[in-house]
Each structure stands twice: as C-alpha cells, then as structure tokens.
C-alpha cells in the first residue's frame, strides 16, 4: 500500500528515529545520516520562513565564511552520504558530533514546528540543556533563558556531571516516560526513576561478590537486608510500570526488612537470634529501633524520626486503608490517582533504605573501607541530588 509522506513527516520521522537510536546507543553513522537529512529540511524551511535557525547563532560565534562553516557542519554527513575517491578513505568521528548535530536539528525543528514538534525533540532539547549548558553561566541579559536553566537544574540535578553513558541512559528513561504521558511533569518523573535505577545499578556493582561470614548472625541479618534491597528494586520497577499502589504498599516492608536486618547484625543477643530462628522473637518494631539507636551509627535518631513521621501512612498503604483507597479514585472513575510528588518521596525513601542496606552489607563483611566508600559516593552522587 502506498503511503503519502510530507516533507514535515519525513523530517520528523528521521529526527525522532535518530534521537531514539542515540539514547539507545545505536549505530553512530546511521544516526548522523538520519539527523543530517532532517536538519537540512528544517534549516532550509526555517530560512525560507524567516524563522530563527541555529546556523545564525553558529555564524555569530565562529569565524569563517558561511561556506567554510557549512563544510564543517556537513563534513561527516557528506562523507557518509557521497562516494569518495576510494572506499578506503576515512574520517575522524566522535559521539559529540552526533550530539551537536541532533541539537542543531532539534533547535530548528522546535523553532519551525512549535507545538507540532515530536515528543522526541522536546525531550532531547530539555536533556541537552541539562547536560551541556553551564550551570554557572552569566545572565548577559537573557534572564528568561537563565531562569529556564535554573529550573532544569532543579528538576534534573546531577545529570550534567554524569558519564555520557549514564546521561544517555537517563535520556532513554525520560523519553519512555514522556511517550507514555507527554508532559514536563512526567518527564521529570522519568528522570527521577532513572536516578533510582542508576543508584541500584551502582550498588549492585559495588557489593557483587562481597564475602559475608558463615554464621547465624550474618546469614539471618543478610537475608533481611537482601530482602529490603529486593523491595527497593521492586518499588522502582513498579513505579516505572505505573503500578503505583503496589509500590506504595512495599514501603513499610522495605523499612521493616532493613531495620530487622540491621538489628540482627548489630544489636541482637545470641538468645534473640535463637528466638528469631524459631519465630518466637517477641520484640516490637519500635524496640528494635530503640536498640539500634543506642549505637553510635544510629544515635542521630533517623530511624525513629522516619517511623514517627510516616508509619501510619506506611501501614495504611500496606493494608489497603483509606489513604490507599482514595488514591484509586478520580471524579468520574475508579483508577489510580497518585500524586507525582508523593511518588518521588517514595522513591527517595526507598533509595535511602537501599543505600543503608549496601553499607550494612559492607559492615557484615567487616569491610569498613568499602562501607565508607559507599557512604561517600552515595552521599555525593545520589541522595543529596534528589
């Protein structure tokens, strides 16, 4: 069946495909060829319509004639597109070349198409600003633009400092979230999920293969900690899948599993261990916390504060109480209706427990150096960024 395709359709499909490939680590030559074709259509259409195009800004900030500048911009595209003297001719090409080409095309698409621009282009432009624009850039009279940059830094903290691979991974998560529900709020939620996934991946790499002693204490405690870490992963996975109620129901068992594991490791007596093994331990959850907070590592009272602040809601979500039920209702329908701010809080709490679990695993292995490394890295790169 024949398909009628407009130039706008062609350019949009080429650029959208190139962006998806770029975030997914696709073939660099194919990406550049696609984006080069789309960019030319957008650029010439902008010029014809008298719309601001990226080349105007390139001309203002670079020396050389227009012909020389276009030779630089189109160098790789032309090499990939047109035959040379020999099939053995070569060109130097790097990932930043694709990133720059995608931004040029996405800028011109956004300027020309406005509300018609594809979701992929909107996500890429936001992602590019969050990864490339300097956080300490001077205003220079562009107050509105600088305010937008500050908003992006607030929404997507830490993205600029991440590795290129991690930046692309988060971009892929952002795009997937935006395609499901195209709004800036949802894009932010996608980024927040990506940060949790990055934390989980980093923790897994750090504790993989860590040797834990063979003893009742370490194995019982380790089992609880491992369960808490699995709950952490499940919460992130469920929120990403928009199964929000199930994710919220796991917050309490995640907290309980961590506290029980830390208590078995650091506070329980041998008699307590025997009772736990036979399912006859008669200490309340609050007593476990009180015992732990007698230790130097917990004397700041963070566990008790967390329980006092959120225990009632944790229980309600876990047992399908009224807080859970009212979030299954909208004005005209029965369906999930969870606030994204609330979901971000759930992710932040789960991430904190996951981080504490990783440190506890290091202590189970009597590896203080690893525990300190995990603490400092997580504090610097994850928890203080949420």
N, C-alpha and C positions, 0 to 999 in steps of 0.2 A: 504494500500500500504506500502510495506516495505521501510525503509529508511536506507541507508548506512551511518554510522556515524564514523568518525575517532576519535582517542583519542584527537587530537587537537580540533576538532569540539566540542566534549563533554566538554572538559575543558573550552573552550572559552564560550560556551553557559551557563555553570554553573556559571562561574565567572561574566559574563555580567549580568545574571539574578540577582545574589546576589548583585551586585552594584546598579542596578536599584531598587531593593527592599530596600536596605539600605538607599538610598537617599529619598525614598518614605515613610520611617517609617514602613517597612514591619516586619513580624514576625522574631524576633531575632534568634530563634532556627533554623528556616528554612534557614535563611541567612548563619548562621555558618556552617550548614551541607553542603550546596552547595559550599561555599568557601573552606571548608576543603577538599572536594573531588577534586576540581580543583587545589588547592595548591599542593596536593600530586603528581598529574600528572606533573605539571610544575616543581616542585622541583626535582623529580627523573629524569625527562628529562634533566634538567639543569646539574645535577650531571653526567649523562651519557655522555652528550655532552661536558663536561668540561667548562660549562658556569657559570659565577659568579652567585651564588644564595644567597638569603637573609640569609639563615642559616649560611653561612660563616661569615657574619658580626655579627650575634647573638652570635656565638661561640667566636668571638674575644672580645666582650664587656661584656660577662657574665661568671660567674664562674659555674663550674659543668661539669660533663661528657656529651658527646653527648646524651647518653641515658636519663640522667636527664633533659636536655634541651628539648628533643623531648617530654618527658612526660608532660612538662609544655605547650609546643606549642599545643600538640594534646589532652590535658586533656578534654576540653569541647567537642571537636569533637568526641572523643571516647565515652564519656558519652552519647551523643545524638545518637550515631550510634549503640552501642553494648549493649546487655542486661546486667543488673546488678543482684545482689543477690535478690533485691526486687524492685518492681515498685515504691515503696515509697522512694527509695534512691534519694538524692538531690545533687545539685552542685550550687555553687555561680557563677553567670554570669552577666556581665555588658556590656553596649554598647561599651566601649573602647576595649573590647575583640574582637568584630566584626571589629572595625576599624583597629586594628592591624593585624588581620588575613587577611583582604582584602588587606592591604598594602603589606604583605608578598607575597601573591599570585600574586598581580598586578606587583610587582617588578620582580618576577621570570618570569611572562608572558612576560613582556617588554624585559627582557634580552634575553629570549629564542626566542621570535617571531619577534622582531624588528618591521618592517613595517606591519607585519601581525596582530599585537595586535589589539584587538577590540577597537572601539572608547570609549566604557565604561571604559576600562583600562587606556587609555590615559587621560581621564577626571579625573578619580579617582586619578591617580598619581599626576597630577597638583594640584588638590583640596587638597590632603593630605599634600603636601609640603606647600601649602598656609595656612593650618590650624595648622600644627604641628611643622614644622621646626622653631627653634627660630630665630627671626628677628635680634638678636644681636650675633648670633653665630660667633665664631672666624674662621679665614680663615684656619689655620693649614695646609697650603699647598694645599688646594683644591680650588684654585682660580676660576676655571671654575664653580664648583658647587655653590660657594658663589655668583658668578655673576648671575647664574640662579635664585637663591633665591631672589636676589635683583630685578630681572626683574619680578618675580612672585608677589612680594610685591607691585611693581609699578602697575602691571596690575590689581591686586585684593586687593586693600587696604581695611583694616578693617575686612577682613574675619577671621583672626586669633583671633580677640577679640570678635567676635560674639558668641552668645549662640550656643550650639550643635544643637538645633533645627533649628536655623537660618542658621547655616553652611550647614546643610543637605538640607534645602530649596534652598539655592543658588546653591548647588551642583546639585540638580534636574534641576534647570533652565539652568545651564551650559551644562548639559548632553543633554537636549532637544534641545538646540541651536546647539550643536556640531553634533547631529544626523541629524539635518536638513542640516547643511553645515559644514562638518568636517574640520575646520581649526582653528589654535590657535587664529586668529583674531576674528572668530565667537564665540569661547569660551569666549573670553574677553567680547564680546558684550552681551553674555548671562549673564555674571556676572553683567555687568552694568545694565541690565534690572532688575535683581534680587535685586540690591541695591535700585532701584526706587520703586519696589514693596514692599520692606521692609519699606521704608520711608512712603509710602501710608498707609500700614497696621498700623504702629506705630501712625501716625497722627489720623487715624480713631479711634483707641482705646483711644487716649488722649481727643479728643473733643466729643466723643459719650456721649450724654446726657447733654451737657453743656447748661444751660438755658440762652437764649437770650431775652432781654426785648421786650415786645409787643409795638412797636411804628413804625411809618412810617420810621424813620431813620434806626433803627436796622433791620427791615424786608427788606427794599429796599437794604441796604448795604449787609445784609446777603444773599439775593438772588443772588447778583452779585458774592460774594465770593464763595458761594456754586457752582455756575456755573463754576467758574475758577477751583475749585477743581475737578469737574467732567471732565473738559477738561484735567487736569493733568493726571487723571486716564486713559482717552481715549488715550492720546498720548503714554503712556507706553504700553497699551494694543495693540495699532495699530503697534508700532514698534516691539513688541514681535511677532505679527502676520505677520510681514514683509510687512505691508501696509504703507510704509514709506511716500508716498506722502500725504496721508490723515493726518498722524501725523504731518508732517511739516506744513500743512495748518492750523492746530489748534494752532500753537504757538502764532500768533497775537491775536486771540480772547481770549486766556488764559491770556495774558498780559493785554489786554483791560478790561476784566472782573474783574481782581484783582484791577487795578488802579481805575476803576469806583466804585467798592465796597468800597475801602479804602477812596476815595474822598467823597462819600455819607456819610460815617460814620464820618469822621474827619474834612472835610473842607466845605461841602455844607451848605448853609444857608437854613432856612425854605422855603424861596422863591424858592431856587434851587430845593428843594425836590418837591415842588408843580409842578414846570415845568417838572421835570423828570417824575412824575406820569402821566402827560398828554402828554408825549412825545414831549415837547416843549423846552427842555434844549438846549441852543444854544452855549454852551462852547465847544471849540475844545479839542481833547485829550491832546494836549500839554499844554493847560491852566489847565486842571485837574492835570497834573503832576507838573506844576509850583506852583499851590496852595498847593499841598501836600508837596512839598519840602521847603515850608516856615515853616513847622512844624519840631520840634526837631528830631523826629523819622526818618525823611527823608532828613535832611539837608546835608547829605553826597553826595546827588545828584545821587544816584544809579539808580533811575528810568529814569531820563533824559539821563544818560550815556547809559543805556540799549537801550533806544529809538534811540539815535543818532547812536549807533554802529550797530543796526540790523533792524531798522524799515523798510528800503527799501526792505530788503530780506524777512522780515515777510509778507509785503504786497504782494510781488511777489508770495510767496508760497501760500498765502491765495486766490489770484485771478488768479492762474494759469498763471503766467507770464513766461518770458523766463527762469528764474532760475529753475522754476518747470519743464518746458517742456524739457530742455536739460538733466535733470536727469531722463527722461523717455526714453532715447535713449542710445543704445550701438552701436558699429561699424556696426554690421550686423543685428540688430533687434531693435524693439521698445518695451522696457520693463524697469522696474525700475533699476536705476543705481546710488544709493545714497551712498556717502562715509560714512564709519562707524564712522570716526572721527566727521563728521557733525551730524550724528545721536546721538552720545554721547553728543555733545554740546546741541542738542535739549532736550535730557533727563535732562542734568544738569540745563538748563534754566527752564524747566517745574518743576523740583524738587524744585528749589529756589522759584518759584511762589507758589507752593504747601505749602512750609514751611511758607512763608509770610502770606498765607491765614489762616493757622492754628493759627498763632499769632494774626491775625486780629479777628478771631472768639473769641479768649480768651479776647481780648480788648472789643469786643461787649458785652461780658458777664461781663465786669468790673472786670475780674479776672487777676490782674497783676501777681500774683504768678504763675498761670498757663502759662501765656504768657512768663514769664522769664524761667520757666522750659522747655517749648517747645523750646525756642530760644537756651538755653544752650545745651540741649540734641541733637538737630538737628545739631548745630554747631560742636559739638564734635564727633558725630557718623555718620553723613551723608554728609553734604555739604562740609566739608573740606577733605573728603575722595575721592571725585570724581577726 
